Amino acid sequence: MQGIAAVTAVSALLLSGCGNSGEGKEGQPAEIVIGSSDPVPNLTPGRQTNAFGFAMSVFSPLTFVDKDGKLSFVAAKSVESDDQKNWTVTLRDGWTFHDGSPVTAEDYVDSWNTVAYGPNAFENSGQLSEIEGYADLNPKKGQPKTKEMDGLKVKDDQTFTVELDRADSQFPIQLSQAQTAFFPMPQSAFDDLEAYGKSPIGNGPFKVTTGWTQGEPVVAEAYDEYAGKRPTVSALTWVPYSDNLTAYNDALAGNVDVQRLPATRMNQVSDDFDKDHIFSFGGPAISYLSTPFWDKRFDDKRVRQAISMAIDRDTINEKVYGGLNRSATAWTPSIMPGNPDGICGEYCKYDPEAAATLLKEAGGFEGQLTLNFPGGAGHDDLYNAVANYLNQNLGIDTVAKPSVGWAEFTEDRNNEKLDGPFFARWGALYPSQQSTLRAFFSDAPNCTNCGGPPSAEVEKAINVADSSGNNSDAAYADVQKTIAEDFPVIPMFEESYNFVTSDKITDLPTSAVGEPQLADIVLGD
């Protein structure tokens, strides 16, 4: 989990016994403590945007994609279609929610409609946007006239059908572990969604026993009636911290068992922790340097390409990220099936002389160039390094400018007020090139203004790839060929997802989305 609530300190009472190895109460597997720092005021799966460790522990998905990209079924018995547009989902028998009620097809349909209903303003609503009738629940003007999507139909207790607005071969993958809008909620949730968000009832391996209260830990214990694979630990406790660095220091002291590695400690983690307790996963995330398409100084793609060639990604990776990330060579990360590694070609390789020549051919650059990024997120070293490269190699007066915080940065980006290249990234929620390409480069991107101006050619190529079935990997690679022709944004780094653990843990399994599988933690003797 990436956060519960922010506090300035954690008392010794909260952490008593947290660093002990061995078993929990009465011979049960050990309890595990996870440090968290990002505020998450609502734990409803359709609303949270960073508490993935929590959501994937309290809920179980319909499908699962392992770290090798293999799709399997969890709560679903099957997900089938003859045309990639009309899908039938059949549930496994014997699954129950933590309140003891059976998990039914009606629960899924009601949950998806609730998340998709515009007036509810669920943050993850867009994950359901391909379902026929989603637009009716989210009209451009006025209130929706219905609360149900036409594309969802209950056939019986264990079966429901889903009609999409277009053919999409990736739908079974979209139902996997991190697409939390697809998780089911019990009927009791709909009576009081606000209360449910404080102490959600799921269908997963862990049952919430101490819900969310400002500044307090959240506890979830192994659910005895869980129909899936039994977890290896008896309980999980998410302890809130003011920031990741404070939590990291408590992990170093042995008081936290699992902690995400702060960017500011990537260079020194090997000095702080034994290598057996440092876990670095190839993540489905990629960062970019976006250029403001509303600024005519960047209209010529050779300007964008020259900026890209003037940046020494490999050196930045070593100096800033301790070599844990990877220089990007495509517009989606290499962990994606069929990713066209290297498609960026010469423009993602460090070549200062060629960069300077290309910029000269484009007519040069007038005025100061400002690199914009959200302040307080640990990006200062990166953007200062990029500014230095552009100063030295292109002769452009470049400055790195942090915002006051994320809210200011987002507002200025969305209102097209940024006066230079800016921070952008996408962390995919399922292992398909589609996730990044649709979110970043389609005509209705989830990341407003991140991927440049809408492109009809790219949109058409994405639609073709969506319906290409077994050839989808190659088809999405073709989308990137189209993107490469215009070079709208500059690929920077494929991100790794990094964690440190206590001596209690000997292995931290992961999946295709780079998030630890907390239910499968391997404990020491």
C-alpha positions as CSV (number, residue, x, y, z in Angstrom):
1,M,0.0,0.0,0.0
2,Q,1.3,3.5,-0.8
3,G,-0.5,5.2,2.0
4,I,-3.2,5.4,4.6
5,A,-2.7,8.8,6.3
6,A,0.1,11.1,7.2
7,V,1.4,11.5,10.7
8,T,4.6,13.0,12.0
9,A,5.7,10.0,14.1
10,V,4.8,6.4,15.0
11,S,4.9,5.5,18.7
12,A,6.9,2.6,20.0
13,L,3.6,1.2,21.2
14,L,2.3,0.9,17.6
15,L,5.5,-0.9,16.5
16,S,6.0,-3.1,19.5
17,G,7.0,-6.6,18.2
18,C,6.9,-5.4,14.6
19,G,10.5,-6.4,14.0
20,N,10.4,-9.8,15.6
21,S,11.1,-12.8,13.3
22,G,9.3,-16.1,13.5
23,E,5.6,-16.9,14.0
24,G,2.6,-15.0,15.2
25,K,0.1,-16.0,17.8
26,E,-0.5,-19.6,18.7
27,G,1.9,-20.9,16.0
28,Q,0.2,-19.0,13.2
29,P,2.4,-17.3,10.5
30,A,3.9,-14.0,11.4
31,E,2.2,-10.6,11.2
32,I,3.8,-8.2,8.7
33,V,4.1,-4.4,9.0
34,I,4.1,-2.2,5.9
35,G,5.2,1.4,6.0
36,S,3.0,3.9,4.2
37,S,3.1,7.6,3.6
38,D,0.7,8.8,0.9
39,P,-2.7,10.0,2.2
40,V,-5.5,7.7,1.1
41,P,-8.8,9.1,2.6
42,N,-11.0,6.4,1.0
43,L,-10.2,2.7,0.7
44,T,-13.1,1.8,-1.7
45,P,-11.4,0.0,-4.6
46,G,-13.0,2.2,-7.2
47,R,-11.7,5.3,-5.5
48,Q,-8.2,4.8,-4.4
49,T,-5.3,5.5,-6.8
50,N,-2.2,4.4,-4.9
51,A,-3.2,1.9,-2.2
52,F,-2.6,-1.1,-4.5
53,G,-0.9,-3.3,-1.9
54,F,-3.9,-2.9,0.4
55,A,-6.5,-3.4,-2.4
56,M,-4.8,-6.5,-3.8
57,S,-4.7,-8.0,-0.3
58,V,-8.3,-7.3,0.7
59,F,-9.8,-8.0,-2.7
60,S,-9.2,-10.7,-5.3
61,P,-9.4,-10.0,-9.0
62,L,-11.2,-12.0,-11.6
63,T,-7.9,-12.8,-13.4
64,F,-4.2,-12.6,-12.6
65,V,-1.1,-12.0,-14.7
66,D,2.1,-13.3,-13.2
67,K,5.6,-11.8,-13.5
68,D,6.2,-13.8,-16.7
69,G,3.0,-12.4,-18.3
70,K,0.9,-15.6,-18.0
71,L,-2.8,-15.0,-17.5
72,S,-4.7,-17.2,-15.1
73,F,-8.1,-17.1,-13.4
74,V,-8.8,-16.2,-9.8
75,A,-12.4,-15.3,-8.9
76,A,-13.5,-16.0,-12.4
77,K,-13.8,-19.6,-13.8
78,S,-13.6,-18.2,-17.3
79,V,-13.8,-15.0,-19.4
80,E,-14.8,-15.9,-23.0
81,S,-15.8,-14.2,-26.2
82,D,-16.3,-15.1,-29.9
83,D,-15.9,-11.5,-31.2
84,Q,-13.8,-9.7,-28.5
85,K,-16.7,-7.3,-28.0
86,N,-19.2,-9.5,-26.2
87,W,-17.8,-11.3,-23.2
88,T,-19.2,-13.8,-20.8
89,V,-17.8,-13.9,-17.3
90,T,-18.4,-17.1,-15.3
91,L,-17.5,-17.0,-11.5
92,R,-16.1,-19.8,-9.4
93,D,-18.4,-21.4,-6.9
94,G,-17.9,-21.0,-3.1
95,W,-16.5,-17.5,-2.9
96,T,-17.8,-15.2,-0.2
97,F,-17.3,-11.7,1.0
98,H,-15.8,-11.1,4.4
99,D,-19.3,-10.5,5.9
100,G,-20.1,-14.1,4.9
101,S,-22.4,-13.2,1.9
102,P,-21.8,-15.1,-1.3
103,V,-20.1,-13.3,-4.2
104,T,-22.6,-13.2,-7.1
105,A,-22.7,-11.9,-10.6
106,E,-25.2,-9.3,-9.4
107,D,-22.5,-8.0,-7.0
108,Y,-20.1,-7.4,-9.9
109,V,-22.7,-5.7,-12.0
110,D,-23.9,-3.4,-9.2
111,S,-20.3,-2.6,-8.2
112,W,-19.3,-1.7,-11.7
113,N,-22.4,0.5,-12.3
114,T,-21.7,2.3,-9.0
115,V,-18.1,3.0,-9.9
116,A,-19.1,4.2,-13.4
117,Y,-22.0,6.4,-12.3
118,G,-20.7,10.0,-12.9
119,P,-22.2,11.8,-9.9
120,N,-20.4,9.3,-7.6
121,A,-17.1,10.8,-8.9
122,F,-15.1,7.6,-8.3
123,E,-11.5,8.2,-9.3
124,N,-11.2,4.9,-11.1
125,S,-14.4,5.2,-13.1
126,G,-12.5,5.5,-16.4
127,Q,-11.3,1.9,-16.1
128,L,-14.9,0.9,-17.1
129,S,-15.2,3.4,-20.0
130,E,-15.2,0.7,-22.7
131,I,-18.4,-0.9,-21.4
132,E,-21.4,-0.1,-23.6
133,G,-23.5,2.5,-21.8
134,Y,-20.7,4.1,-19.8
135,A,-21.3,7.4,-21.7
136,D,-24.9,7.4,-20.5
137,L,-23.7,7.4,-16.9
138,N,-21.2,10.2,-17.7
139,P,-23.0,12.7,-20.1
140,K,-21.0,15.8,-21.1
141,K,-23.8,18.0,-19.9
142,G,-26.4,17.6,-17.2
143,Q,-27.2,14.6,-15.0
144,P,-27.4,11.0,-16.2
145,K,-30.8,9.6,-16.9
146,T,-29.9,6.1,-15.8
147,K,-27.7,4.4,-13.2
148,E,-27.0,1.3,-15.2
149,M,-24.8,0.5,-18.2
150,D,-26.6,-1.3,-21.0
151,G,-23.6,-3.4,-21.6
152,L,-23.9,-5.3,-18.3
153,K,-26.4,-8.2,-17.9
154,V,-26.8,-10.8,-15.1
155,K,-27.6,-14.2,-16.5
156,D,-27.5,-16.2,-13.2
157,D,-25.8,-16.1,-9.9
158,Q,-22.5,-17.1,-11.3
159,T,-22.6,-15.6,-14.8
160,F,-22.9,-12.1,-16.3
161,T,-22.2,-10.7,-19.8
162,V,-20.2,-7.6,-20.8
163,E,-20.7,-5.8,-24.1
164,L,-17.9,-3.4,-24.9
165,D,-18.3,-0.4,-27.3
166,R,-15.6,-1.8,-29.5
167,A,-13.7,-5.1,-29.9
168,D,-10.9,-5.4,-27.4
169,S,-8.7,-8.5,-27.1
170,Q,-7.1,-7.1,-23.9
171,F,-10.3,-7.2,-21.8
172,P,-9.4,-10.4,-19.8
173,I,-6.0,-8.8,-18.9
174,Q,-7.8,-5.6,-17.8
175,L,-9.7,-7.6,-15.2
176,S,-6.4,-8.5,-13.4
177,Q,-5.0,-7.4,-10.1
178,A,-4.4,-3.7,-10.2
179,Q,-7.5,-2.6,-12.2
180,T,-9.4,-2.0,-8.9
181,A,-12.6,-0.6,-10.5
182,F,-13.4,-4.2,-11.4
183,F,-13.3,-5.5,-7.9
184,P,-16.7,-6.5,-6.4
185,M,-18.5,-5.0,-3.4
186,P,-21.1,-6.6,-1.3
187,Q,-24.7,-5.4,-1.3
188,S,-24.2,-3.8,2.2
189,A,-21.6,-1.4,0.7
190,F,-24.3,0.4,-1.3
191,D,-26.2,1.4,1.8
192,D,-23.4,3.7,3.0
193,L,-20.5,4.1,0.6
194,E,-18.7,6.6,2.8
195,A,-18.6,4.2,5.7
196,Y,-17.6,1.4,3.4
197,G,-14.6,3.5,2.3
198,K,-13.3,3.5,5.9
199,S,-13.5,-0.2,6.4
200,P,-14.1,-2.0,3.1
201,I,-15.5,-5.6,2.9
202,G,-13.7,-7.5,0.2
203,N,-13.5,-11.0,-1.3
204,G,-9.7,-11.4,-0.9
205,P,-7.3,-13.3,1.4
206,F,-7.3,-10.6,4.1
207,K,-10.2,-9.2,6.1
208,V,-10.1,-5.7,7.5
209,T,-10.4,-5.8,11.3
210,T,-9.2,-2.2,12.1
211,G,-10.5,0.3,9.5
212,W,-9.2,3.7,8.5
213,T,-8.9,6.4,11.1
214,Q,-6.8,9.5,10.6
215,G,-3.3,8.8,11.7
216,E,-3.9,5.2,12.9
217,P,-2.7,1.9,11.4
218,V,-5.0,-0.3,9.3
219,V,-5.0,-4.0,10.1
220,A,-6.2,-6.9,8.0
221,E,-6.2,-10.5,9.1
222,A,-6.2,-13.7,7.1
223,Y,-9.7,-14.6,6.1
224,D,-10.5,-18.1,7.2
225,E,-13.1,-18.7,4.6
226,Y,-11.1,-17.5,1.7
227,A,-11.8,-19.7,-1.4
228,G,-8.4,-19.0,-3.0
229,K,-4.9,-19.8,-2.0
230,R,-4.4,-19.3,1.7
231,P,-1.9,-16.4,2.6
232,T,1.4,-17.2,4.1
233,V,1.0,-14.6,6.9
234,S,-1.6,-14.2,9.5
235,A,-2.1,-10.4,9.4
236,L,-1.0,-7.2,7.6
237,T,-0.7,-3.9,9.3
238,W,-0.2,-0.7,7.4
239,V,1.4,2.0,9.6
240,P,1.1,5.7,8.5
241,Y,4.2,7.9,8.3
242,S,4.7,11.5,7.4
243,D,7.0,10.5,4.5
244,N,8.7,7.6,2.8
245,L,12.1,8.6,4.2
246,T,10.9,8.3,7.8
247,A,9.4,5.0,7.1
248,Y,12.6,3.9,5.4
249,N,14.6,4.7,8.5
250,D,12.2,2.7,10.6
251,A,12.6,-0.2,8.2
252,L,16.4,0.2,8.7
253,A,15.8,0.0,12.4
254,G,13.8,-3.3,12.0
255,N,10.5,-1.8,12.9
256,V,8.9,-2.1,9.4
257,D,8.9,-5.3,7.4
258,V,8.1,-4.0,3.9
259,Q,8.8,-0.5,2.7
260,R,9.0,1.1,-0.7
261,L,12.5,2.6,-1.4
262,P,12.5,6.4,-1.6
263,A,14.0,7.8,-4.7
264,T,16.5,9.8,-2.5
265,R,17.9,6.5,-1.1
266,M,18.3,4.6,-4.4
267,N,22.0,5.4,-4.4
268,Q,22.8,4.3,-0.9
269,V,20.4,1.4,-0.3
270,S,23.1,-1.2,-0.9
271,D,25.0,0.3,2.0
272,D,22.0,0.3,4.3
273,F,20.5,-3.1,3.6
274,D,21.8,-6.6,2.9
275,K,21.3,-7.5,-0.7
276,D,18.9,-10.3,0.3
277,H,16.5,-7.7,1.6
278,I,16.5,-5.4,-1.4
279,F,13.9,-6.2,-4.0
280,S,13.9,-4.4,-7.4
281,F,11.1,-5.3,-9.8
282,G,10.9,-4.3,-13.4
283,G,7.8,-2.1,-13.3
284,P,5.2,-1.3,-16.0
285,A,5.9,2.4,-15.5
286,I,7.7,4.9,-17.7
287,S,8.6,8.5,-17.4
288,Y,8.7,11.2,-20.1
289,L,9.7,14.7,-20.7
290,S,6.6,16.2,-22.3
291,T,6.7,19.3,-24.4
292,P,4.0,22.0,-24.3
293,F,2.3,21.7,-27.7
294,W,0.7,25.2,-27.0
295,D,4.2,26.7,-27.2
296,K,5.2,27.3,-30.9
297,R,8.9,27.0,-30.0
298,F,8.4,23.2,-29.8
299,D,6.4,22.8,-33.0
300,D,9.3,21.5,-35.0
301,K,9.8,17.8,-34.0
302,R,13.5,18.3,-34.5
303,V,13.6,20.5,-31.5
304,R,12.0,17.8,-29.4
305,Q,14.4,15.2,-30.9
306,A,17.4,17.4,-30.2
307,I,16.5,17.8,-26.6
308,S,16.1,14.0,-26.3
309,M,19.6,13.4,-27.8
310,A,21.2,15.9,-25.6
311,I,20.3,14.0,-22.4
312,D,22.7,11.3,-21.1
313,R,20.1,9.0,-19.6
314,D,22.6,6.2,-18.7
315,T,24.7,8.6,-16.6
316,I,21.6,10.0,-14.9
317,N,20.4,6.5,-14.1
318,E,23.7,5.7,-12.4
319,K,24.1,9.0,-10.5
320,V,20.5,9.6,-9.5
321,Y,18.8,6.2,-9.5
322,G,21.8,4.0,-8.5
323,G,21.4,2.1,-11.7
324,L,18.0,0.7,-10.6
325,N,16.0,2.2,-13.5
326,R,16.6,1.7,-17.2
327,S,17.0,4.2,-20.0
328,A,13.8,4.2,-22.2
329,T,14.1,3.2,-25.8
330,A,10.4,3.1,-26.6
331,W,7.2,4.8,-25.5
332,T,6.1,1.9,-23.3
333,P,8.3,-0.1,-20.9
334,S,10.2,-3.2,-22.0
335,I,8.3,-5.4,-19.5
336,M,5.2,-5.1,-21.8
337,P,4.6,-8.2,-24.0
338,G,5.9,-7.5,-27.5
339,N,7.4,-4.2,-26.6
340,P,9.3,-2.7,-29.5
341,D,12.5,-2.0,-27.6
342,G,14.7,0.4,-29.5
343,I,12.0,1.9,-31.7
344,C,13.0,5.4,-30.5
345,G,16.2,4.8,-32.4
346,E,19.0,7.4,-32.5
347,Y,16.8,10.0,-30.9
348,C,16.9,8.2,-27.5
349,K,20.7,7.8,-27.6
350,Y,23.1,10.3,-26.1
351,D,24.8,12.2,-29.0
352,P,25.4,15.9,-28.1
353,E,27.0,16.8,-31.4
354,A,24.2,15.4,-33.4
355,A,21.7,17.1,-31.1
356,A,23.3,20.5,-31.6
357,T,23.3,20.0,-35.3
358,L,19.7,19.0,-35.4
359,L,18.6,22.0,-33.3
360,K,20.5,24.3,-35.6
361,E,18.7,22.7,-38.6
362,A,15.4,23.4,-36.8
363,G,16.3,27.1,-36.5
364,G,17.6,27.1,-33.0
365,F,15.7,27.9,-29.8
366,E,14.7,31.4,-28.6
367,G,14.5,32.5,-25.0
368,Q,14.9,30.6,-21.7
369,L,13.8,27.0,-21.5
370,T,12.1,26.0,-18.2
371,L,11.8,22.4,-17.0
372,N,8.7,22.1,-14.9
373,F,8.1,19.3,-12.3
374,P,6.1,18.8,-9.2
375,G,8.0,19.9,-6.1
376,G,8.4,17.7,-3.0
377,A,8.4,14.4,-4.9
378,G,12.2,13.9,-5.1
379,H,12.6,14.9,-8.8
380,D,15.0,17.8,-8.2
381,D,18.3,15.9,-9.0
382,L,16.8,14.6,-12.2
383,Y,15.6,17.9,-13.6
384,N,18.7,19.8,-12.5
385,A,20.8,17.2,-14.4
386,V,18.7,17.5,-17.5
387,A,19.0,21.3,-17.3
388,N,22.7,21.0,-17.2
389,Y,22.9,18.8,-20.2
390,L,20.7,21.2,-22.2
391,N,22.8,24.1,-21.2
392,Q,26.1,22.4,-22.1
393,N,25.1,20.5,-25.2
394,L,22.5,22.8,-26.9
395,G,23.6,26.2,-25.5
396,I,20.0,26.8,-24.3
397,D,19.6,28.8,-21.1
398,T,17.7,26.1,-19.2
399,V,16.4,26.2,-15.6
400,A,14.7,23.5,-13.5
401,K,11.5,24.8,-11.8
402,P,9.6,22.8,-9.2
403,S,6.0,23.7,-8.4
404,V,4.8,24.2,-4.9
405,G,3.2,20.8,-5.0
406,W,1.4,18.3,-7.2
407,A,-1.9,20.2,-7.2
408,E,-0.3,23.4,-8.6
409,F,1.7,21.4,-11.2
410,T,-1.4,19.6,-12.4
411,E,-3.5,22.7,-12.6
412,D,-0.9,24.6,-14.6
413,R,-0.4,21.6,-16.9
414,N,-4.1,21.1,-17.5
415,N,-4.7,24.8,-18.1
416,E,-1.7,24.9,-20.5
417,K,0.2,27.5,-18.4
418,L,3.5,25.6,-18.3
419,D,6.1,27.5,-20.3
420,G,8.5,24.6,-21.1
421,P,8.9,20.8,-21.0
422,F,7.4,19.1,-18.0
423,F,7.3,15.9,-15.9
424,A,5.0,13.1,-17.1
425,R,4.8,9.4,-16.3
426,W,2.4,6.5,-16.6
427,G,2.3,3.5,-14.4
428,A,0.3,0.8,-16.2
429,L,-2.2,-1.1,-14.2
430,Y,-2.1,-4.2,-16.4
431,P,0.7,-5.7,-18.5
432,S,-0.2,-4.6,-22.0
433,Q,1.2,-1.8,-24.2
434,Q,-2.5,-0.8,-24.5
435,S,-2.6,0.5,-21.0
436,T,0.0,3.1,-21.5
437,L,-0.9,4.0,-25.1
438,R,-4.6,4.5,-24.5
439,A,-4.0,6.5,-21.3
440,F,-1.3,8.7,-22.7
441,F,-1.8,9.0,-26.5
442,S,-5.4,8.4,-27.3
443,D,-7.9,11.3,-28.0
444,A,-9.3,11.0,-24.4
445,P,-6.1,10.5,-22.4
446,N,-6.3,9.9,-18.6
447,C,-3.2,12.1,-18.3
448,T,-4.4,15.4,-19.6
449,N,-1.9,17.1,-22.0
450,C,0.8,14.5,-21.2
451,G,1.1,12.9,-24.6
452,G,0.9,15.9,-26.8
453,P,-2.0,17.0,-29.0
454,P,-4.6,14.4,-30.0
455,S,-3.6,12.5,-33.2
456,A,-6.2,10.9,-35.4
457,E,-3.5,8.6,-36.9
458,V,-2.5,7.3,-33.4
459,E,-6.1,6.9,-32.3
460,K,-6.8,4.8,-35.5
461,A,-3.8,2.7,-34.9
462,I,-4.8,2.0,-31.3
463,N,-8.3,0.9,-32.3
464,V,-6.8,-1.5,-34.9
465,A,-4.5,-2.9,-32.3
466,D,-7.4,-3.4,-29.8
467,S,-9.2,-5.7,-32.2
468,S,-6.2,-7.6,-33.5
469,G,-6.5,-10.6,-31.2
470,N,-3.5,-12.9,-31.1
471,N,-1.6,-10.3,-33.1
472,S,-2.2,-7.5,-30.6
473,D,1.4,-7.2,-29.4
474,A,2.7,-6.5,-32.9
475,A,-0.2,-4.2,-33.6
476,Y,0.6,-2.1,-30.5
477,A,4.2,-2.0,-31.7
478,D,2.9,-0.5,-34.9
479,V,1.2,2.2,-32.9
480,Q,4.5,3.2,-31.5
481,K,5.9,3.4,-35.1
482,T,3.2,6.0,-35.7
483,I,4.1,7.9,-32.5
484,A,7.8,7.8,-33.4
485,E,7.1,9.6,-36.7
486,D,5.9,12.7,-34.8
487,F,7.9,12.3,-31.6
488,P,5.3,14.1,-29.4
489,V,7.0,13.4,-26.1
490,I,10.5,12.3,-25.0
491,P,10.8,8.9,-23.4
492,M,13.1,9.1,-20.4
493,F,13.2,6.1,-18.0
494,E,11.6,2.8,-17.4
495,E,11.0,2.7,-13.7
496,S,11.8,-0.1,-11.3
497,Y,9.6,-0.7,-8.2
498,N,12.0,-1.1,-5.3
499,F,11.4,-2.3,-1.8
500,V,13.4,-3.1,1.3
501,T,12.4,-5.8,3.9
502,S,13.2,-6.8,7.5
503,D,15.1,-10.0,8.4
504,K,11.7,-11.6,8.9
505,I,11.2,-11.9,5.1
506,T,13.3,-14.0,2.8
507,D,11.4,-13.4,-0.5
508,L,9.0,-10.8,-1.7
509,P,7.1,-12.2,-4.7
510,T,5.8,-9.8,-7.4
511,S,3.5,-9.9,-10.4
512,A,3.4,-8.3,-13.8
513,V,2.4,-5.0,-12.4
514,G,5.5,-4.8,-10.1
515,E,3.5,-4.6,-6.8
516,P,4.5,-7.1,-4.1
517,Q,2.1,-10.0,-3.5
518,L,1.8,-9.6,0.2
519,A,-0.3,-12.8,0.6
520,D,2.6,-14.8,-0.8
521,I,5.5,-13.4,1.3
522,V,8.1,-16.0,2.1
523,L,9.2,-15.9,5.8
524,G,12.5,-17.0,7.3
525,D,12.9,-19.8,9.8
